[in-house]
Structures are given as structure tokens and as C-alpha cells.
Amino acid sequence: MNKTLLKIFIFALLILFIISPFAALANLMLILLVAAFLFLLKDVFRTLLGGDTDPKGS
């Protein structure tokens, strides 16, 4: 669950970096945003379904 919360926090920071007026390489940041969103959705669904959020067990 902590890993999922951390990913939500990082996702929020990515959104702030994109919205900020001094964001360099905004197109690259959009690609990173989409990738982070997909990873976030995967972890949220895994958590809601009661699965292990860290498949490696570490």
C-alpha cells in the first residue's frame, strides 16, 4: 500500500512539473505523465483487487 501512495505522490509531482510555466521539455514530460498514469492505474487496480502491490516481495 505504501508503494501505491508513493506512486500517487510522484504522479501529482509530475502534473505540477508539466503545469509549471518554466517546464522544459514539456512534450517529454507529457510522455512521462502518460507512463506514470498507466503504472499508477495498474497499482491501484492491483491494490483494490487485494493483490500484492509488490510482486517481488521486497
Contact map, one row per residue, 1 for C-alpha under 8 A:
1111100000000000000000000000000000000000000000100000100000
1111110000000000000000000000000000000000000000000000000000
1111111000000000000000000000000000000000000000000000110000
1111111100000000000000000000000000000001001100100000100000
1111111110000000000000000000000000000000000000000000000000
0111111111000000000000000000000000000000000000000000000000
0011111111100000000000000000000000010001000000000000000000
0001111111110000000000000000000000000001000000000000000000
0000111111111000000000000000000000000000000000000000000000
0000011111111100000000000000000000000000000000000000000000
0000001111111110000000000000000010011001000000000000000000
0000000111111111000000000000000000000000000000000000000000
0000000011111111100000000000000000000000000000000000000000
0000000001111111110000000000100110000000000000000000000000
0000000000111111111000000000000010000000000000000000000000
0000000000011111111100000000000000000000000000000000000000
0000000000001111111100100000100000000000000000000000000000
0000000000000111111100100100110000000000000000000000000000
0000000000000011111110100000000000000000000000000000000000
0000000000000001111111100000000000000000000000000000000000
0000000000000000001111100000000000000000000000000000000000
0000000000000000000111110000000000000000000000000000000000
0000000000000000111111111100000000000000000000000000000000
0000000000000000000001111100000000000000000000000000000000
0000000000000000000000111111100000000000000000000000000000
0000000000000000010000111111110000000000000000000000000000
0000000000000000000000001111111000000000000000000000000000
0000000000000000000000001111111100000000000000000000000000
0000000000000100110000001111111110000000000000000000000000
0000000000000000010000000111111111000000000000000000000000
0000000000000000000000000011111111100000000000000000000000
0000000000000100000000000001111111110000000000000000000000
0000000000100110000000000000111111111000000000000000000000
0000000000000000000000000000011111111100000000000000000000
0000000000000000000000000000001111111110000000000000000000
0000001000100000000000000000000111111111000000000000000000
0000000000100000000000000000000011111111100000000000000000
0000000000000000000000000000000001111111110000000000000000
0000000000000000000000000000000000111111111000000000000000
0001001100100000000000000000000000011111111100000000000000
0000000000000000000000000000000000001111111110000000000000
0000000000000000000000000000000000000111111111000000000000
0001000000000000000000000000000000000011111111100000100000
0001000000000000000000000000000000000001111111110000000000
0000000000000000000000000000000000000000111111111000000000
0000000000000000000000000000000000000000011111111111100000
1001000000000000000000000000000000000000001111111111100000
0000000000000000000000000000000000000000000111111110000000
0000000000000000000000000000000000000000000011111110000000
0000000000000000000000000000000000000000000001111111000000
0000000000000000000000000000000000000000000001111111100000
0000000000000000000000000000000000000000000001100111111000
1011000000000000000000000000000000000000001001100011111000
0010000000000000000000000000000000000000000000000001111111
0000000000000000000000000000000000000000000000000001111110
0000000000000000000000000000000000000000000000000000011111
0000000000000000000000000000000000000000000000000000011111
0000000000000000000000000000000000000000000000000000010111
